[in-house]
Amino acid sequence: MMYLWCNVEPTSMGVQIMPRQSISFTPPNDEWLKAQVNSGEFISKSEVVNDLIRKARKIESIQNYLIQAERSGFTQQSQAEILKEIKHKKLTKNPADAKRRTADLGVSLLKSYA
């Protein structure tokens, strides 16, 4: 009889089999991982690492979105005008239009903090 061991993660569509990896950590990073598990927020170091990767991917996605927004050009509308237009049109039914307006809003907000 042969047994197959694997990690599984619950998903909205059941259970997902996760590939196993072997990675090394510096002693300070290993201690930090242990502390995260000992805090009770996570049940394993793997869960901590997966959470960090999910967060890093989300940050990367936001950064890419902001870069795309910057490349699309700047709007001459004020923040209030953009918000009024969005509320009025409810982000239109055309996805490309909605994406452009949202990108313009993101760039406008970035400009106001620069």
C-alpha positions as CSV (number, residue, x, y, z in Angstrom):
1,M,0.0,0.0,0.0
2,M,1.3,3.5,-0.9
3,Y,0.4,6.7,0.8
4,L,0.6,10.2,-0.7
5,W,1.1,13.1,1.6
6,C,0.3,16.6,0.5
7,N,-0.8,19.9,1.9
8,V,-4.3,20.9,1.2
9,E,-6.0,24.3,1.4
10,P,-9.7,24.9,1.6
11,T,-11.1,27.0,-1.3
12,S,-14.6,28.1,-2.3
13,M,-14.7,25.1,-4.7
14,G,-13.6,22.5,-2.2
15,V,-10.0,21.6,-1.4
16,Q,-6.9,22.5,-3.4
17,I,-3.8,20.3,-3.3
18,M,-0.7,22.5,-2.6
19,P,2.8,21.5,-3.8
20,R,5.4,21.0,-1.1
21,Q,8.5,23.1,-1.0
22,S,11.6,23.1,1.1
23,I,13.0,26.6,1.9
24,S,15.6,27.8,4.3
25,F,15.3,30.8,6.6
26,T,17.8,32.9,8.5
27,P,17.6,32.4,12.3
28,P,15.9,35.8,12.8
29,N,13.3,35.1,10.2
30,D,12.7,31.6,11.5
31,E,12.2,33.1,15.0
32,W,9.8,35.6,13.6
33,L,7.8,32.9,11.8
34,K,7.7,30.8,15.0
35,A,6.4,33.9,16.9
36,Q,3.6,34.4,14.3
37,V,2.6,30.8,14.8
38,N,2.8,31.0,18.6
39,S,0.6,34.1,18.6
40,G,-2.2,31.8,17.5
41,E,-3.0,33.8,14.4
42,F,-1.5,31.1,12.2
43,I,-1.4,27.3,12.6
44,S,1.9,26.7,10.7
45,K,4.9,28.5,9.2
46,S,3.6,27.5,5.8
47,E,0.4,29.5,6.5
48,V,2.5,32.5,7.5
49,V,4.5,32.3,4.3
50,N,1.4,31.9,2.1
51,D,-0.2,34.9,3.8
52,L,2.9,37.0,3.2
53,I,3.0,35.9,-0.5
54,R,-0.7,36.7,-0.9
55,K,-0.1,40.2,0.6
56,A,3.0,40.7,-1.6
57,R,1.0,39.7,-4.7
58,K,-1.8,42.1,-3.8
59,I,0.7,45.0,-3.3
60,E,2.3,44.1,-6.7
61,S,-1.1,44.2,-8.3
62,I,-1.9,47.6,-6.8
63,Q,1.5,48.9,-7.9
64,N,1.0,47.7,-11.5
65,Y,-2.5,49.2,-11.5
66,L,-1.1,52.6,-10.4
67,I,1.7,52.4,-13.0
68,Q,-0.9,51.7,-15.6
69,A,-3.0,54.6,-14.3
70,E,0.0,57.0,-14.5
71,R,0.7,55.9,-18.1
72,S,-2.9,56.6,-19.1
73,G,-2.3,60.3,-18.6
74,F,-3.6,62.9,-16.2
75,T,-7.1,64.2,-16.0
76,Q,-8.0,67.9,-15.8
77,Q,-11.1,67.1,-13.7
78,S,-11.0,67.8,-9.9
79,Q,-11.6,64.9,-7.5
80,A,-15.1,66.3,-6.8
81,E,-15.9,66.3,-10.5
82,I,-14.7,62.7,-11.0
83,L,-16.6,61.5,-8.0
84,K,-19.8,63.3,-9.1
85,E,-19.4,61.8,-12.6
86,I,-18.9,58.3,-11.1
87,K,-21.9,58.5,-8.9
88,H,-24.0,59.9,-11.7
89,K,-23.0,57.2,-14.3
90,K,-22.4,54.4,-11.7
91,L,-19.2,53.6,-13.6
92,T,-21.1,53.2,-16.9
93,K,-21.7,49.8,-18.4
94,N,-18.6,50.0,-20.6
95,P,-15.8,48.3,-18.7
96,A,-13.1,50.1,-20.6
97,D,-14.7,53.5,-19.7
98,A,-15.0,52.5,-16.1
99,K,-11.4,51.4,-15.9
100,R,-10.2,54.7,-17.5
101,R,-12.2,56.8,-15.1
102,T,-11.0,54.8,-12.1
103,A,-7.4,55.0,-13.3
104,D,-7.8,58.8,-13.7
105,L,-9.2,59.0,-10.2
106,G,-6.2,57.0,-8.8
107,V,-3.7,59.3,-10.6
108,S,-5.6,62.4,-9.4
109,L,-5.5,61.2,-5.9
110,L,-1.7,60.4,-6.2
111,K,-1.1,63.9,-7.5
112,S,-2.9,65.4,-4.5
113,Y,-0.5,63.6,-2.1
114,A,2.7,64.3,-4.1
